[in-house]
Every structure is written in C-alpha cells, then in structure tokens.
C-alpha cells in the first residue's frame, strides 16, 4: 500500500510540472549585434587656442573658426560650416552642413574619421586634429544593447574633445 501511495504521489508531482518556456515575453527585444549607427550630432566640447607647438590658431586676439569634416571609409560624407571666432570654453554644435547632411549612417565594420580644422579663409585652413574610429559600430556597441548614445565624448590630440550622439540600429 505504501509503495502504491508513493508511486501515485510521484506520478502526480511529475505530471503537474510544465516545461519552462524559453521564449522572451512578447514585445521584449532580444539583444543582437548592431548592424549600423546613425550619427546625428557632433559638438566641439573642448579645444585650446593654441596648437601643440604653442602657436595660436589665428592670433592672440583672434580665436579660431573651427569646422569638422567626417569621413566614412575614407570618403568625405559631411562637412560643417565654420563657427566664427570660437572661444575655448563653451561647447559648439558642428551640425550645420556645408557638404553632406546629418544623420550619417555607418555600417558595422566601417571606419569613421573626424578631422577638425580652423578656417582662415575660403581657400586656407589649418589642421587642428583628427579622431579615427577603425570600426565605429564596435566602438559604440560597448554600450551593451542601448538604442542610442548621447554626448559620447571622444578625445583627439591637441586637447580636443568631441561629443557625438546618435542611434544604434539592430
């Protein structure tokens, strides 16, 4: 009798157990590798009035006129209009296009290069710095499943920093 009771109890317990459902709830995204990023904004966060050799970009009394060029896989895809007489300290958006437009879409595995210049005239400008991201999507993917990035600071030589914002596309 005791064996029958234990056997019945075992069958009852086993039969009432359901298999766990491995699927995620409806509407819950599962993390995957991003396929691209969309670069929406570029802000010049930090810069100095002098180059790495100590000379002024323009002069001791005239501040530089910075603008940015953005290259994807070595091809110019965006250039901003210069910011006239920019003083170190405040942040300056570099999003108004002279060439190209925002957002700039970068696919996984593609390189992205930012080059900052001081505009001296229509035909003359000085190189200030460049920042290279060999695989821009992988660099930004370190945000672990985020759907966007806001004011991500990237640093270049000559004490220059850019804040970039955009979307991560899965």
C-alpha positions as CSV (number, residue, x, y, z in Angstrom):
1,X,0.0,0.0,0.0
2,X,2.8,2.4,0.9
3,X,4.6,1.7,-2.4
4,X,1.4,2.4,-4.3
5,X,0.9,5.7,-2.4
6,X,4.4,6.9,-3.1
7,X,4.2,5.8,-6.7
8,X,0.9,7.7,-7.1
9,X,2.4,10.8,-5.4
10,X,5.4,10.7,-7.7
11,X,3.2,10.4,-10.8
12,X,1.0,13.3,-9.6
13,X,4.1,15.6,-9.0
14,X,5.7,14.7,-12.3
15,X,2.6,15.1,-14.3
16,X,1.9,18.6,-12.8
17,X,5.3,20.0,-13.9
18,X,5.3,22.1,-17.1
19,X,8.4,22.7,-19.2
20,X,9.8,26.1,-18.7
21,X,9.2,28.4,-21.7
22,X,12.5,29.7,-23.0
23,X,11.0,32.4,-25.2
24,X,11.0,36.1,-24.2
25,X,7.7,37.9,-23.5
26,X,6.0,39.5,-26.5
27,X,7.5,42.9,-27.4
28,X,10.7,42.4,-25.4
29,X,13.7,42.9,-27.7
30,X,16.5,40.3,-27.5
31,X,20.0,41.8,-27.7
32,X,21.7,41.3,-31.0
33,X,24.7,42.8,-32.7
34,X,24.0,46.2,-34.2
35,X,24.1,46.5,-37.9
36,X,24.8,50.2,-38.1
37,X,24.8,53.5,-36.2
38,X,23.3,56.8,-37.2
39,X,25.5,59.8,-36.3
40,X,23.0,62.6,-35.5
41,X,25.1,65.4,-33.8
42,X,28.7,66.5,-33.3
43,X,29.6,69.0,-30.6
44,X,33.0,70.5,-30.2
45,X,33.3,70.2,-26.4
46,X,36.9,71.1,-25.7
47,X,39.8,72.8,-27.5
48,X,42.6,75.2,-26.8
49,X,43.5,78.5,-28.5
50,X,47.0,77.1,-29.4
51,X,48.3,74.2,-31.3
52,X,50.6,71.5,-29.9
53,X,53.7,73.6,-30.9
54,X,52.3,76.6,-28.8
55,X,51.3,78.9,-31.6
56,X,47.9,80.5,-31.8
57,X,45.4,79.0,-34.3
58,X,44.7,82.6,-35.6
59,X,46.3,85.2,-33.2
60,X,46.4,86.1,-29.6
61,X,43.4,88.4,-30.1
62,X,41.5,86.4,-32.7
63,X,40.0,82.9,-31.9
64,X,39.9,80.0,-34.4
65,X,36.9,79.3,-36.7
66,X,36.5,75.6,-36.3
67,X,34.7,73.3,-38.7
68,X,34.6,69.5,-39.0
69,X,35.0,67.0,-41.8
70,X,33.5,63.5,-41.4
71,X,34.9,60.6,-43.5
72,X,33.3,57.2,-43.8
73,X,35.7,54.6,-45.2
74,X,37.9,57.4,-46.3
75,X,35.2,59.2,-48.3
76,X,34.0,62.7,-47.2
77,X,30.4,62.4,-46.2
78,X,29.8,65.6,-44.1
79,X,31.5,69.0,-43.6
80,X,30.1,71.6,-41.2
81,X,30.1,75.3,-41.7
82,X,32.8,77.1,-39.6
83,X,32.0,78.6,-36.2
84,X,33.2,82.1,-36.4
85,X,35.7,83.3,-33.8
86,X,35.0,80.4,-31.3
87,X,36.5,80.9,-27.8
88,X,37.6,77.9,-25.8
89,X,35.2,77.0,-23.0
90,X,31.7,76.8,-24.4
91,X,30.5,73.9,-26.5
92,X,29.8,74.4,-30.2
93,X,27.5,72.3,-32.3
94,X,29.1,71.4,-35.6
95,X,25.9,70.1,-37.3
96,X,25.1,72.8,-39.9
97,X,26.2,71.3,-43.2
98,X,28.5,72.9,-45.8
99,X,28.7,69.5,-47.5
100,X,26.5,66.4,-46.9
101,X,23.9,66.1,-44.2
102,X,23.1,64.5,-40.9
103,X,22.4,61.8,-39.9
104,X,25.4,59.9,-41.3
105,X,24.8,56.1,-41.3
106,X,27.9,53.9,-40.6
107,X,27.6,50.1,-41.1
108,X,29.3,47.5,-38.9
109,X,32.9,47.2,-39.8
110,X,33.2,50.6,-41.4
111,X,35.7,53.2,-40.3
112,X,34.8,56.8,-39.3
113,X,37.2,59.7,-39.1
114,X,36.6,63.2,-37.7
115,X,39.0,66.0,-38.9
116,X,38.8,69.4,-37.2
117,X,40.2,72.5,-38.9
118,X,40.5,76.2,-38.3
119,X,39.0,78.1,-41.2
120,X,41.3,81.0,-42.0
121,X,39.7,82.0,-45.4
122,X,37.7,80.5,-48.2
123,X,40.8,78.6,-49.5
124,X,43.0,78.4,-46.4
125,X,42.6,76.4,-43.3
126,X,44.7,74.8,-40.6
127,X,44.5,71.2,-39.4
128,X,43.7,71.0,-35.7
129,X,43.2,67.3,-35.0
130,X,41.7,64.0,-36.2
131,X,40.0,61.2,-34.4
132,X,39.8,57.8,-36.0
133,X,37.4,55.0,-35.1
134,X,38.5,51.9,-37.0
135,X,35.2,50.1,-36.5
136,X,32.8,52.8,-35.3
137,X,29.9,50.4,-34.6
138,X,32.0,48.1,-32.4
139,X,33.4,51.2,-30.6
140,X,29.9,52.4,-29.8
141,X,28.5,48.9,-29.3
142,X,30.2,48.8,-25.9
143,X,27.0,50.4,-24.6
144,X,25.5,46.9,-24.2
145,X,22.2,46.9,-26.0
146,X,21.5,50.6,-25.9
147,X,19.3,52.0,-28.6
148,X,21.1,55.4,-28.7
149,X,24.1,57.2,-27.5
150,X,24.1,60.8,-26.2
151,X,27.1,63.1,-25.8
152,X,29.6,60.3,-26.0
153,X,33.0,62.1,-25.6
154,X,35.8,61.1,-27.9
155,X,39.2,62.7,-27.5
156,X,41.9,63.7,-30.0
157,X,45.3,65.2,-29.9
158,X,45.8,68.9,-29.1
159,X,43.4,68.7,-26.1
160,X,40.4,68.5,-28.3
161,X,37.2,66.6,-27.4
162,X,34.0,65.9,-29.4
163,X,30.6,64.8,-28.1
164,X,28.8,62.6,-30.5
165,X,25.1,61.5,-30.4
166,X,23.1,59.1,-32.5
167,X,21.1,55.9,-32.8
168,X,22.2,52.3,-32.7
169,X,20.4,50.2,-35.3
170,X,19.8,46.5,-34.7
